Amino acid sequence: MDYTYSDVAKMIDHSLLNPTLTRDDLEAGCGVALAYGTASVCTMPFYLKRCAGAA
């Protein structure tokens, strides 16, 4: 079976778990995940609302 770039991206979890993550980094990371269509974004619980608002 041949996978396209988009097929592979849909199987990837995008991680934003760096303890020094800034709000700008979070928003940029969420933008990357949206642009590539990743399966999910893993983030710290206190960033969840902000990350969900980026969608």
TIVO-2410 file (N, C-alpha, C; in nm, 3 decimals):
# residues 55
REC num residu      c1      c2      c3 atome chaine
REC   1      M   0.085  -0.118   0.000     N      A
REC   1      M   0.000   0.000   0.000    CA      A
REC   1      M   0.089   0.124   0.000     C      A
REC   2      D   0.054   0.220  -0.080     N      A
REC   2      D   0.128   0.346  -0.087    CA      A
REC   2      D   0.058   0.451  -0.003     C      A
REC   3      Y   0.134   0.514   0.084     N      A
REC   3      Y   0.079   0.621   0.170    CA      A
REC   3      Y   0.121   0.756   0.115     C      A
REC   4      T   0.030   0.849   0.118     N      A
REC   4      T   0.063   0.985   0.080    CA      A
REC   4      T   0.112   1.060   0.204     C      A
REC   5      Y   0.169   1.176   0.182     N      A
REC   5      Y   0.214   1.261   0.291    CA      A
REC   5      Y   0.099   1.291   0.386     C      A
REC   6      S  -0.016   1.319   0.330     N      A
REC   6      S  -0.134   1.351   0.411    CA      A
REC   6      S  -0.179   1.231   0.494     C      A
REC   7      D  -0.172   1.110   0.436     N      A
REC   7      D  -0.208   0.988   0.509    CA      A
REC   7      D  -0.119   0.969   0.632     C      A
REC   8      V   0.011   0.991   0.614     N      A
REC   8      V   0.106   0.974   0.723    CA      A
REC   8      V   0.084   1.081   0.830     C      A
REC   9      A   0.061   1.204   0.790     N      A
REC   9      A   0.039   1.314   0.885    CA      A
REC   9      A  -0.080   1.286   0.975     C      A
REC  10      K  -0.182   1.221   0.923     N      A
REC  10      K  -0.303   1.190   1.001    CA      A
REC  10      K  -0.278   1.083   1.107     C      A
REC  11      M  -0.160   1.020   1.103     N      A
REC  11      M  -0.125   0.917   1.202    CA      A
REC  11      M  -0.027   0.969   1.307     C      A
REC  12      I   0.009   1.095   1.299     N      A
REC  12      I   0.111   1.153   1.387    CA      A
REC  12      I   0.046   1.235   1.498     C      A
REC  13      D   0.096   1.217   1.620     N      A
REC  13      D   0.056   1.302   1.733    CA      A
REC  13      D   0.161   1.412   1.747     C      A
REC  14      H   0.120   1.536   1.740     N      A
REC  14      H   0.212   1.650   1.750    CA      A
REC  14      H   0.229   1.685   1.897     C      A
REC  15      S   0.352   1.682   1.945     N      A
REC  15      S   0.380   1.702   2.087    CA      A
REC  15      S   0.423   1.845   2.117     C      A
REC  16      L   0.355   1.908   2.212     N      A
REC  16      L   0.390   2.041   2.260    CA      A
REC  16      L   0.405   2.033   2.412     C      A
REC  17      L   0.497   1.950   2.457     N      A
REC  17      L   0.512   1.921   2.600    CA      A
REC  17      L   0.638   1.979   2.662     C      A
REC  18      N   0.709   2.064   2.592     N      A
REC  18      N   0.830   2.125   2.645    CA      A
REC  18      N   0.794   2.210   2.767     C      A
REC  19      P   0.863   2.191   2.880     N      A
REC  19      P   0.827   2.267   3.002    CA      A
REC  19      P   0.853   2.417   2.990     C      A
REC  20      T   0.933   2.459   2.892     N      A
REC  20      T   0.960   2.602   2.875    CA      A
REC  20      T   0.879   2.661   2.759     C      A
REC  21      L   0.774   2.591   2.717     N      A
REC  21      L   0.690   2.634   2.606    CA      A
REC  21      L   0.625   2.769   2.638     C      A
REC  22      T   0.635   2.862   2.546     N      A
REC  22      T   0.570   2.993   2.562    CA      A
REC  22      T   0.434   2.990   2.492     C      A
REC  23      R   0.355   3.093   2.516     N      A
REC  23      R   0.225   3.101   2.449    CA      A
REC  23      R   0.243   3.112   2.298     C      A
REC  24      D   0.343   3.188   2.256     N      A
REC  24      D   0.370   3.201   2.112    CA      A
REC  24      D   0.410   3.066   2.052     C      A
REC  25      D   0.493   2.990   2.125     N      A
REC  25      D   0.533   2.857   2.079    CA      A
REC  25      D   0.411   2.765   2.068     C      A
REC  26      L   0.322   2.774   2.166     N      A
REC  26      L   0.202   2.691   2.166    CA      A
REC  26      L   0.115   2.723   2.045     C      A
REC  27      E   0.092   2.850   2.021     N      A
REC  27      E   0.008   2.889   1.908    CA      A
REC  27      E   0.072   2.851   1.775     C      A
REC  28      A   0.204   2.865   1.765     N      A
REC  28      A   0.274   2.825   1.643    CA      A
REC  28      A   0.265   2.673   1.625     C      A
REC  29      G   0.281   2.599   1.732     N      A
REC  29      G   0.273   2.453   1.726    CA      A
REC  29      G   0.134   2.406   1.687     C      A
REC  30      C   0.032   2.470   1.740     N      A
REC  30      C  -0.105   2.435   1.702    CA      A
REC  30      C  -0.129   2.467   1.555     C      A
REC  31      G  -0.072   2.577   1.509     N      A
REC  31      G  -0.084   2.613   1.368    CA      A
REC  31      G  -0.018   2.510   1.278     C      A
REC  32      V   0.096   2.460   1.319     N      A
REC  32      V   0.165   2.355   1.242    CA      A
REC  32      V   0.079   2.230   1.237     C      A
REC  33      A   0.022   2.192   1.351     N      A
REC  33      A  -0.062   2.072   1.356    CA      A
REC  33      A  -0.185   2.088   1.266     C      A
REC  34      L  -0.244   2.205   1.265     N      A
REC  34      L  -0.360   2.230   1.179    CA      A
REC  34      L  -0.319   2.228   1.031     C      A
REC  35      A  -0.206   2.289   1.001     N      A
REC  35      A  -0.160   2.296   0.863    CA      A
REC  35      A  -0.130   2.158   0.805     C      A
REC  36      Y  -0.072   2.070   0.886     N      A
REC  36      Y  -0.037   1.938   0.839    CA      A
REC  36      Y  -0.146   1.834   0.861     C      A
REC  37      G  -0.248   1.868   0.939     N      A
REC  37      G  -0.358   1.776   0.964    CA      A
REC  37      G  -0.319   1.657   1.049     C      A
REC  38      T  -0.242   1.682   1.155     N      A
REC  38      T  -0.199   1.573   1.242    CA      A
REC  38      T  -0.318   1.514   1.317     C      A
REC  39      A  -0.298   1.393   1.368     N      A
REC  39      A  -0.406   1.323   1.438    CA      A
REC  39      A  -0.446   1.395   1.565     C      A
REC  40      S  -0.347   1.447   1.638     N      A
REC  40      S  -0.377   1.514   1.765    CA      A
REC  40      S  -0.262   1.605   1.804     C      A
REC  41      V  -0.287   1.686   1.906     N      A
REC  41      V  -0.183   1.770   1.966    CA      A
REC  41      V  -0.177   1.733   2.114     C      A
REC  42      C  -0.060   1.696   2.160     N      A
REC  42      C  -0.040   1.664   2.301    CA      A
REC  42      C   0.017   1.787   2.369     C      A
REC  43      T  -0.050   1.835   2.474     N      A
REC  43      T  -0.006   1.955   2.542    CA      A
REC  43      T  -0.034   1.943   2.692     C      A
REC  44      M   0.020   2.036   2.767     N      A
REC  44      M  -0.003   2.039   2.911    CA      A
REC  44      M  -0.151   2.072   2.937     C      A
REC  45      P  -0.210   2.016   3.042     N      A
REC  45      P  -0.353   2.038   3.068    CA      A
REC  45      P  -0.391   2.186   3.081     C      A
REC  46      F  -0.303   2.268   3.136     N      A
REC  46      F  -0.339   2.409   3.155    CA      A
REC  46      F  -0.337   2.487   3.024     C      A
REC  47      Y  -0.286   2.428   2.915     N      A
REC  47      Y  -0.289   2.492   2.783    CA      A
REC  47      Y  -0.405   2.442   2.697     C      A
REC  48      L  -0.484   2.351   2.749     N      A
REC  48      L  -0.586   2.286   2.669    CA      A
REC  48      L  -0.687   2.384   2.610     C      A
REC  49      K  -0.739   2.474   2.690     N      A
REC  49      K  -0.840   2.569   2.641    CA      A
REC  49      K  -0.782   2.658   2.532     C      A
REC  50      R  -0.661   2.705   2.552     N      A
REC  50      R  -0.596   2.791   2.454    CA      A
REC  50      R  -0.570   2.717   2.323     C      A
REC  51      C  -0.527   2.593   2.337     N      A
REC  51      C  -0.500   2.510   2.219    CA      A
REC  51      C  -0.629   2.479   2.143     C      A
REC  52      A  -0.736   2.448   2.215     N      A
REC  52      A  -0.864   2.419   2.152    CA      A
REC  52      A  -0.919   2.542   2.082     C      A
REC  53      G  -0.889   2.659   2.134     N      A
REC  53      G  -0.936   2.783   2.071    CA      A
REC  53      G  -0.865   2.813   1.942     C      A
REC  54      A  -0.752   2.751   1.918     N      A
REC  54      A  -0.676   2.773   1.795    CA      A
REC  54      A  -0.738   2.699   1.677     C      A
REC  55      A  -0.827   2.605   1.706     N      A
REC  55      A  -0.884   2.521   1.598    CA      A
REC  55      A  -0.987   2.594   1.517     C      A
***
